[in-house]
């Protein structure tokens, strides 16, 4: 029977997850302890990574293997994207998120660990963050604070299989100690936006033994003054270490095939494929609409998740 974590994936995405499972459970040489995943824009990297995490947890649990997993990204949006996929698509919540309470999705607040050094300051930070929440959310979270559920106690969050953080949060969490942060398996998302030294610092801090590095070399490169640092670890290892585990996500599901075709021709050397049809991405202006339209709105701007919309 198909594993439930694979049921929500395309065949291409499922292949990546199966490869990751083989990679995580083998020993081998130092080179074989690294797995590389290249994925084009809109290829479902976050969804695939979430399924990798659930699969790894299931396999490690079956073997009574206590190793913890670290998910590290450059941005909060990337971290939350994977965690929300775990919650909403996989129904899996065996994780703790290191970072600030500000701007975190309410569903993740119960699993967010403050970087504050004392519980008192963590409670203060959480209380201040609640002021921007709807009344019903405020009431539920205040009740959790009063009952001592929030912020999560160290003895609780250290038991979770997955620890998730941005590189900045991980750097600021050093006061928790090596044992609390120890994660032998590390998953690096948005890796092509990070310099190689930044990734090495993360791996060293948590005592990494294996690393799964995910990214798109054709998107935003690392910001660096020195040319040598502008080349990502993913690119370098892909070219120099053919013996590493590797997989690719070449099918995009985000935009109209014509837009994808242009991006594929300009930046991906024809490597990019579309998993959606033109009919599935039909223009709101109709089939005879112009290729470019500027729409002006007099409506009020309102927040919609991490983005904005107009009435």
C-alpha positions as CSV (number, residue, x, y, z in Angstrom):
1,X,0.0,0.0,0.0
2,X,1.2,3.5,-0.7
3,X,2.5,5.5,2.2
4,X,0.0,8.2,3.3
5,X,2.8,10.9,3.0
6,X,3.2,10.0,-0.7
7,X,-0.5,10.2,-1.5
8,X,-0.6,14.0,-1.9
9,X,2.4,14.0,-4.2
10,X,3.1,13.7,-7.9
11,X,5.2,10.8,-9.1
12,X,8.2,13.1,-9.5
13,X,7.8,14.4,-5.9
14,X,7.3,10.9,-4.5
15,X,10.5,9.7,-6.1
16,X,12.4,12.5,-4.2
17,X,10.9,11.3,-0.9
18,X,11.8,7.7,-1.6
19,X,15.3,8.7,-2.4
20,X,15.5,10.7,0.8
21,X,14.4,7.7,2.8
22,X,17.2,5.6,1.3
23,X,19.7,8.4,1.9
24,X,18.7,8.9,5.6
25,X,18.9,5.2,6.5
26,X,22.3,4.4,5.0
27,X,25.8,5.0,6.3
28,X,28.5,5.1,3.7
29,X,31.2,7.6,2.9
30,X,31.2,11.2,3.9
31,X,30.1,12.2,0.4
32,X,27.1,9.8,0.6
33,X,25.9,11.6,3.7
34,X,24.8,14.5,1.6
35,X,21.7,14.6,-0.6
36,X,21.0,17.3,-3.1
37,X,17.6,18.3,-4.5
38,X,17.2,20.9,-7.3
39,X,13.7,22.1,-7.8
40,X,12.3,24.7,-10.3
41,X,9.9,27.4,-9.1
42,X,6.5,26.1,-8.3
43,X,7.6,22.5,-8.2
44,X,6.3,21.8,-4.7
45,X,9.6,21.8,-2.9
46,X,7.9,22.7,0.5
47,X,5.3,20.0,0.1
48,X,7.9,17.5,-0.9
49,X,10.1,18.4,2.0
50,X,7.1,18.1,4.4
51,X,6.5,14.6,3.1
52,X,10.2,13.8,3.5
53,X,10.0,14.8,7.2
54,X,6.9,12.6,7.8
55,X,8.5,9.6,6.0
56,X,11.7,10.0,7.9
57,X,9.9,10.2,11.2
58,X,7.9,7.0,10.5
59,X,11.0,5.1,9.5
60,X,13.1,6.3,12.4
61,X,10.3,5.5,14.8
62,X,9.9,2.0,13.4
63,X,13.6,1.4,14.1
64,X,13.4,3.0,17.6
65,X,16.0,5.6,16.3
66,X,15.9,8.7,18.5
67,X,17.7,11.0,16.1
68,X,16.2,14.4,15.7
69,X,15.8,16.4,12.5
70,X,16.5,20.1,11.9
71,X,14.7,22.1,9.2
72,X,16.6,25.3,8.6
73,X,15.8,28.1,6.0
74,X,16.9,31.7,5.4
75,X,13.4,33.2,5.8
76,X,10.5,32.8,8.2
77,X,8.1,32.4,5.3
78,X,10.0,29.3,4.1
79,X,10.0,27.8,7.6
80,X,6.3,28.4,8.1
81,X,5.5,27.1,4.6
82,X,6.9,23.7,5.4
83,X,5.4,23.6,8.8
84,X,1.9,24.6,7.6
85,X,2.2,21.9,5.0
86,X,3.0,19.4,7.7
87,X,-0.1,20.5,9.7
88,X,-2.6,21.0,7.0
89,X,-1.7,18.3,4.4
90,X,-0.1,15.7,6.6
91,X,-1.8,16.2,10.0
92,X,1.7,15.9,11.6
93,X,2.7,18.2,14.5
94,X,5.8,16.5,16.1
95,X,7.8,19.7,15.8
96,X,9.0,22.8,17.6
97,X,9.7,26.1,15.9
98,X,12.5,28.4,17.2
99,X,11.9,32.1,16.8
100,X,9.8,35.1,17.5
101,X,6.1,35.0,18.3
102,X,5.5,38.1,16.1
103,X,3.9,37.4,12.8
104,X,3.6,33.6,13.4
105,X,0.5,31.8,12.1
106,X,-1.8,31.1,15.1
107,X,-1.6,27.4,14.4
108,X,2.1,27.5,14.9
109,X,2.1,29.6,18.1
110,X,1.5,26.5,20.3
111,X,4.7,25.0,18.8
112,X,6.9,28.1,18.8
113,X,9.8,28.3,21.2
114,X,10.9,31.9,22.1
115,X,14.5,32.8,21.9
116,X,14.2,34.6,25.2
117,X,16.5,33.4,27.9
118,X,13.9,33.3,30.7
119,X,10.3,32.0,30.7
120,X,9.1,35.4,32.1
121,X,10.4,37.3,29.2
122,X,9.0,34.7,26.8
123,X,5.6,35.1,28.3
124,X,5.9,38.9,28.0
125,X,6.9,38.6,24.3
126,X,3.9,36.2,23.6
127,X,1.5,38.5,25.4
128,X,2.6,41.5,23.3
129,X,2.3,39.5,20.1
130,X,-1.3,38.6,21.0
131,X,-2.4,42.2,20.8
132,X,-2.6,42.0,17.0
133,X,-4.7,38.8,17.0
134,X,-8.5,38.4,16.7
135,X,-10.3,38.4,20.0
136,X,-11.1,34.6,19.9
137,X,-7.5,33.8,19.2
138,X,-6.4,36.0,22.0
139,X,-8.7,34.3,24.4
140,X,-7.6,30.8,23.5
141,X,-3.9,31.7,23.7
142,X,-4.2,33.6,27.0
143,X,-5.9,30.6,28.5
144,X,-3.0,28.4,27.3
145,X,-0.6,30.9,28.9
146,X,-2.5,30.8,32.2
147,X,-2.5,27.0,32.2
148,X,1.3,26.9,31.6
149,X,1.0,25.3,28.1
150,X,2.5,28.4,26.4
151,X,5.3,29.2,26.0
152,X,6.3,25.5,25.5
153,X,8.6,24.3,28.3
154,X,12.0,23.1,27.4
155,X,11.4,19.5,28.6
156,X,8.5,19.4,26.2
157,X,9.9,20.8,23.0
158,X,13.2,18.9,23.2
159,X,11.2,15.7,22.8
160,X,9.9,16.6,19.4
161,X,11.3,14.9,16.3
162,X,11.7,18.1,14.3
163,X,13.3,21.4,15.2
164,X,12.6,24.2,12.7
165,X,14.4,27.6,12.6
166,X,15.8,30.3,10.3
167,X,19.5,30.6,10.2
168,X,19.3,33.8,12.3
169,X,17.1,32.1,15.0
170,X,19.5,29.2,15.2
171,X,22.4,31.6,15.7
172,X,20.5,33.3,18.5
173,X,19.6,30.0,20.2
174,X,23.1,29.1,21.3
175,X,22.2,29.7,24.9
176,X,19.9,26.7,24.8
177,X,23.0,24.5,24.8
178,X,24.4,21.8,22.5
179,X,22.1,19.0,23.8
180,X,18.9,20.9,23.1
181,X,20.0,21.8,19.6
182,X,21.5,18.4,18.7
183,X,20.0,17.2,15.4
184,X,22.1,14.6,13.4
185,X,19.8,15.0,10.3
186,X,19.6,18.4,8.8
187,X,17.3,19.6,6.0
188,X,18.3,22.9,4.4
189,X,15.6,24.6,2.3
190,X,16.2,27.7,0.2
191,X,19.8,26.6,0.2
192,X,20.8,28.5,-2.9
193,X,20.0,31.8,-1.0
194,X,22.6,30.9,1.7
195,X,26.3,31.2,1.5
196,X,28.3,28.1,2.0
197,X,29.8,29.3,5.4
198,X,26.3,30.0,6.7
199,X,25.2,26.4,5.9
200,X,28.4,25.0,7.5
201,X,27.8,27.1,10.7
202,X,24.3,25.6,11.0
203,X,25.5,22.0,10.4
204,X,28.3,22.5,13.0
205,X,26.0,24.0,15.6
206,X,23.6,21.1,15.7
207,X,26.2,18.3,15.3
208,X,24.9,17.3,11.9
209,X,25.9,13.9,10.5
210,X,23.7,14.1,7.3
211,X,22.4,17.0,5.3
212,X,19.7,17.2,2.7
213,X,20.2,20.4,0.7
214,X,17.3,21.8,-1.3
215,X,17.1,24.8,-3.6
216,X,16.9,26.3,-7.1
217,X,20.2,27.7,-8.5
218,X,18.3,29.7,-11.0
219,X,16.5,31.8,-8.4
220,X,17.9,34.3,-5.9
221,X,21.6,33.6,-5.3
222,X,23.4,34.3,-1.9
223,X,24.0,38.0,-1.2
224,X,27.8,38.3,-0.9
225,X,30.5,40.8,-1.7
226,X,33.0,38.2,-2.7
227,X,32.4,36.3,-6.0
228,X,33.4,33.0,-4.5
229,X,30.5,33.2,-2.0
230,X,27.9,33.9,-4.6
231,X,28.1,30.3,-5.8
232,X,25.9,28.2,-3.6
233,X,26.9,24.9,-1.9
234,X,24.1,23.2,-3.9
235,X,25.7,24.2,-7.3
236,X,29.2,23.4,-6.2
237,X,28.4,19.9,-4.9
238,X,26.1,19.1,-7.8
239,X,29.0,19.6,-10.2
240,X,31.9,18.3,-8.1
241,X,30.3,15.3,-6.2
242,X,28.5,13.0,-8.7
243,X,28.6,10.3,-6.0
244,X,26.1,12.1,-3.8
245,X,22.5,11.2,-3.6
246,X,20.6,13.6,-5.9
247,X,17.1,14.3,-7.2
248,X,15.4,16.9,-9.3
249,X,11.9,18.5,-9.4
250,X,11.5,19.8,-13.0
251,X,7.7,20.2,-13.1
252,X,6.1,23.5,-12.1
253,X,2.4,23.8,-11.0
254,X,2.2,27.5,-10.3
255,X,1.8,29.5,-13.4
256,X,0.4,29.4,-17.0
257,X,2.3,27.1,-19.3
258,X,3.2,30.1,-21.6
259,X,4.8,31.9,-18.7
260,X,6.6,28.8,-17.6
261,X,7.8,28.2,-21.2
262,X,9.3,31.7,-21.3
263,X,11.1,31.2,-17.9
264,X,12.3,27.8,-19.0
265,X,13.8,29.2,-22.2
266,X,15.5,32.1,-20.6
267,X,16.8,30.6,-17.4
268,X,16.4,26.8,-17.3
269,X,17.7,25.7,-20.7
270,X,14.4,24.0,-21.6
271,X,14.7,21.8,-18.5
272,X,11.4,23.1,-17.0
273,X,8.1,21.3,-17.6
274,X,4.5,22.4,-16.7
275,X,2.1,20.2,-14.7
276,X,-0.9,22.4,-15.2
277,X,-2.8,23.2,-18.4
278,X,-3.6,26.5,-20.0
279,X,-7.3,25.8,-19.0
280,X,-6.3,25.4,-15.4
281,X,-4.7,28.9,-15.4
282,X,-7.2,30.7,-17.6
283,X,-7.1,34.5,-17.6
284,X,-9.7,36.4,-15.6
285,X,-10.0,38.6,-18.7
286,X,-11.2,35.6,-20.9
287,X,-9.6,33.7,-23.7
288,X,-9.5,36.8,-26.0
289,X,-7.9,39.0,-23.3
290,X,-4.7,40.9,-24.0
291,X,-1.3,39.3,-23.0
292,X,-0.7,42.2,-20.6
293,X,-3.2,44.2,-18.6
294,X,-2.9,46.8,-15.9
295,X,-5.9,46.8,-13.5
296,X,-6.4,49.8,-11.2
297,X,-8.4,49.3,-8.0
298,X,-10.0,51.9,-5.8
299,X,-10.8,49.3,-3.1
300,X,-9.2,49.2,0.3
301,X,-6.1,47.1,0.8
302,X,-6.4,44.2,3.2
303,X,-4.0,41.5,4.4
304,X,-4.5,38.0,3.2
305,X,-2.1,35.6,4.9
306,X,1.4,36.7,4.1
307,X,0.2,38.9,1.1
308,X,-2.3,41.6,0.4
309,X,-5.5,41.9,-1.6
310,X,-7.8,44.7,-2.8
311,X,-11.6,44.9,-2.7
